[in-house]
């Protein structure tokens, strides 16, 4: 071993034909020759993977295969900047291990379960599998952080009739409590009329709808209901109409301030903070502006029937079909729930009539026990009539109004898809115009008219920039629509869950009260003799 350490190693073989020699040898050759033959095999481990001596070095330290092979290859350098003064001794210690295990059969016997060649693959695979879940987790965290959680509470209260006759209108108190720094005060209150709410929607819709944002719509106008409030006296129907509108306006403002983009709009802050607003114009149903809006909507409906969009993303097509189908089902359900509300109101009124009849019957009865039982039954029916009336209110304000709100919201969602289609059509029209400009340039070149050629080139350049801009607009609107639809679905799920739980609790409370009333009356009925 000492003599072999002083030899200068021969050059590595230049061809691959000499590689099989260590395998065909019988192990009786010179010791030094086996050392450098093993070194030559180590220099090209990837050319013949099965008999690689990399497995040999893994007997000492499987995690340092690359370090060992580099050490044997550079054994004549003396130092590598990392080893101590006993480096030569360590080199030949490795060589000794190689000599004792130069047979592939011995390698397989000693280390049957340590394939060192597979270690790099094992190292890469876990890192790849860990990176993807980490990315998804970060995306989920970003979505959770982007949820609409604002320290902002808005209430619409105290509806007040101002004026007399047909010039009268309802004013509502809008109270806001917040700690957001964008507002001047933490608590402030303003008075707003219904036309102010409509004017806010018009401003927001004009600025944000064309970009694919879902702008929550205000409650619909009711000429009949407001006329009763203006000229009629306060009765149950007018009071119900005012309360219904108040609750709808409150939900409308809450949805606006929960939208991260709409909350930053200066018109929203002005609506909530400013004492006096300029009179909103164009919000009247029978005004000239309202008539023009009706015409524009009809024109848009005709354009949608004539424009056929070549959809490149199947997601938008599927989502639009889902929205249209959901709107149809919600409309049917809303009709059934309104019928349920009317039925429960009718049941309440009939129960009241039944209670009065029982009271009259009990007062005319000679049997004391029977008379007392009938009078108490009349009282029970009075209480049940009140329960039916309260449950009818829950049916309407908790469930029917939720469906009504989302029917209007689904209409806005469909309009977002329409805005995307308009953006796509504008992009396609610009491409068509650019093609015409290029054809015109070709005609001028063919007709040899250099005086108009420069103008044609300028027009082509202008339309090329327009095509690029419209394409970017289409991509931006598409991204906004996708984001808004996903956000809408999340809010819809949360709202339906909250309202359904509340509605079921109201039903449960009604049934518990009914049981309580009948259990209290049962002993009185048994006491009739």
Number of C-alpha atoms within 10 A of each C-alpha: 10 7 7 14 15 9 10 9 16 10 8 14 12 8 7 11 8 13 17 12 10 19 13 9 12 9 14 7 10 9 14 18 14 19 20 18 19 22 23 20 25 19 14 13 16 11 11 12 11 13 17 20 23 23 23 27 22 18 14 13 11 17 12 11 21 13 11 20 21 14 22 21 18 13 18 15 9 14 15 12 6 6 12 10 9 10 16 18 11 16 19 18 12 19 22 15 14 19 17 12 18 21 20 17 11 13 19 16 10 14 13 10 8 15 15 17 16 9 13 9 9 10 10 10 10 10 10 10 10 10 11 11 11 11 11 11 12 12 12 12 11 11 11 11 10 11 14 13 12 14 10 15 14 17 19 22 17 14 19 14 15 13 11 10 12 12 9 15 19 19 20 20 17 23 17 18 15 17 14 12 8 11 14 12 13 12 14 16 17 17 22 20 19 19 19 19 19 20 20 17 20 18 13 20 17 11 13 15 17 17 21 27 26 28 25 24 22 23 21 12 15 11 10 9 14 18 15 16 23 21 13 11 10 12 10 8 12 18 12 14 15 18 16 15 18 23 16 21 22 18 19 19 22 17 16 19 21 17 20 14 12 21 16 12 15 12 17 19 16 14 19 20 21 14 12 11 12 7 10 16 14 18 19 14 14 9 12 12 14 15 13 12 14 13 12 12 11 12 11 14 12 11 13 14 8 9 11 10 12 8 11 8 9 8 10 17 12 10 16 17 12 12 16 15 11 14 20 13 13 17 15 11 14 19 15 13 18 17 12 16 23 15 14 21 19 15 16 23 16 13 20 20 15 15 24 17 14 20 19 14 15 22 13 9 13 9 12 13 17 18 20 19 23 23 21 20 22 24 19 18 23 19 18 21 23 16 19 22 19 17 21 22 17 19 21 19 19 19 20 20 19 19 21 17 18 20 19 16 20 19 15 19 26 19 17 27 21 19 21 25 21 19 24 22 17 18 21 16 14 21 19 13 16 21 15 13 19 17 13 16 21 14 13 16 13 9 9 11 12 11 9 12 17 12 12 19 15 12 16 20 15 12 20 17 14 17 21 14 14 21 19 14 18 23 15 16 24 23 14 18 22 19 13 19 22 13 17 16 11 12 16 15 10 11 14 16 12 12 15 14 13 15 18 12 12 17 15 12 14 17 13 11 15 17 12 11 17 14 11 13 16 12 11 16 16 10 11 13 8
